[in-house]
Amino acid sequence: DAGITQSPRHKVTETGTPVTLRCHQTENHRYMYWYRQDPGHGLRLIHYSYGVKDTDKGEVSDGYSVSRSKTEDFLLTLESATSSQTSVYFCAITKDSNTEAFFGQGTRLTVV
Amino acid sequence: AQSVTQLGSHVSVSEGALVLLRCNYSSSVPPYLFWYVQYPNQGLQLLLKYTTGATLVKGINGFEAEFKKSETSFHLTKPSAHMSDAAEYFCAVTNPNRDDKIIFGKGTRLHILP
């Protein structure tokens, strides 16, 4: 199994509070992604990174920011959480942009 | 722009019956195609992939898929369903252009009836 760890695995937070999710990889893959998964919507790309300090927006980036200061870590921050951000968040990595993705176990975030 | 459409958000088959999950794609260049499986409370795992070469691709757990360019399809099949196959399945597409990302379908939940 690819070495991808997401933390925390579960989190409940209040509306308006900041939240940071962490993705850590041990594969030295260049590309890292954050997706959210919601019923009826499948996987939607939030942000991705193609190298240290190189990031770009996905299709649902509003309300989210990311940082990648090291190859192995990719952080997703919700600056001020809203109930619409209640979801399951997945981190994924790829060696190149068009190769198969390896996924973390997911983080279930509930905003109350 | 690329896209992928999975026909049927839910599919039910009896144990021992043929599994057929449909995926159609849109791509301006020859695509790379993937099927992933997601078991409850887990991340996605790669089932199989097509890049170039043989159009019939075999994956894990007895699944296979055939790339049909004329039909722009990459349907997933398994001859005999097992209860352990109950999961959500995602088709995905990308292409050899290294600037493109993987695009996922919305998923098909497979139910196995005893």
Interface residues (C-beta under 8 A of the other chain):
Chain A: I4 Y33 G40 H41 G42 L43 L45 Y48 F90 A92 T94 D96 S97 N98 E100 A101 F102 F103 G104 Q105 G106
Chain B: S9 Y32 F34 Y36 N41 Q42 G43 L44 Q45 L46 K49 F90 A92 T94 N95 P96 N97 R98 D99 D100 K101 I102 F104 G105 K106 G107
